[in-house]
């Protein structure tokens, strides 16, 4: 009776090696890939920044619409008109002194 050493089959080693390599690849892709966790966090941060910028722009548009309405023919704000004439045209009243 002879005893043989049992060693794993080469096919089993190749199978488990390939399975391990694929598992590592898919785990890496799930974390670092184009659609991975880190990219998702970056996209959420970018979304928050863009939403903040959108809110600021909407506020600025509302302010400009208010100023435009106040200078329209239907509703004329004389104080705003005076301020705009001073800023844009450089006008002053006769009783004012300009200091530069």
Residue pairs with C-beta under 8 A, 6 or more apart in sequence:
29 36
30 36
30 37
31 37
31 38
32 38
33 39
67 80
69 75
70 76
70 77
70 80
71 77
71 80
71 81
71 84
85 91
86 92
92 98
